Amino acid sequence: MSPSENSQLESLLRVGLAGGYAIGLTDALGIRALGLATPLGVRGFWIAAMTGMAVASGCILVYVLLVSAPRRARAEANTAAKQ
């Protein structure tokens, strides 16, 4: 697994699943201070799943911008230098 795939998997499992458990089934996070009834039940799982997907998307974006793009630019520069 590449580092990007690892971070995506971790964000989906830790944020999505563990966060869903914490928000949906317990009142451990203290979100009652926000005026929300705790536990949130199914809505908590959906909120955590969407947050996990957003974090995974951010990881993909960082990977593309920092890892894939420079590699492609170097390859294009090498082919241009060979011509």
Stockholm file with secondary structure:
# STOCKHOLM 1.0

chainA/1-83         MSPSENSQLESLLRVGLAGGYAIGLTDALGIRALGLATPLGVRGFWIAAMTGMAVASGCILVYVLLVSAPRRARAEANTAAKQ
#=GR chainA/1-83 SS CCHHHHHHHHIIIIIIIIHHHHHHHCCTTCGGGGTCCSSCTHHHHHHHHHHHHHHHHHHHHHHIIIIIHHHHHHHHHHHHHHC
#=GC SS_cons        CCHHHHHHHHIIIIIIIIHHHHHHHCCTTCGGGGTCCSSCTHHHHHHHHHHHHHHHHHHHHHHIIIIIHHHHHHHHHHHHHHC
//
